[in-house]
Amino acid sequence: MKGCDLMAKTVNAKKSGKQVASEVSPEVALIMGSQNDLPILEKSFTIFEQFGIPFTVRVMSAHRSPDVAIEFARNAEAAGIKILICAAGMAAHLAGVTAGHTILPVIGIPVPSEPFNGLDALLSTVQMPPGIPVGTVTAGKAGGINAALYAISILALNNPELTKKLKAYRAEQTAQVIKADQELNRNLQH
């Protein structure tokens, strides 16, 4: 696959406290339109590592390398990818182009950029024609987190162990909010 190694180093394991790359078939592909989009996706890496989901990360552009993006999308299913996450700013056509060339679920993350702070990317990502859906999450770093959790919820449909982990994650979030509320009320009483 010309320029589209789907078995690119896949983050999947930790050894001696260090992240190591392995040659495991990734379940999720995170694609960014530019390396400048990396900060948006970095929180996704942490979430996938926490849940033990193998993933690969690639840079390809719907405009500057369309043949590479299309070939990647067309071959993703055969390579074992189950979900594609696309982060792009400005015209943000990466998720739409990807969705147009695969039947796999595609999640789009609008990346904020000048001069519209992501509104342009949001509209480009969410306004898909009938028949070619893209699940769109919020713009920015929260979008990276939500895209990862959304992908995990899809994978959990057929994975009871992953469902259990996701429920525990949600319960921990609830516990953190309750704890914060209790601390706030204690501090306000003094």
Beta strands, then each sheet from edge to edge (+ up, - down):
strand 1: 10-15
strand 2: 18-22
strand 3: 28-32
strand 4: 55-59
strand 5: 83-89
strand 6: 106-111
strand 7: 135-136
sheet 1: 1+ 2-
sheet 2: 4+ 3+ 5+ 6+ 7+
end
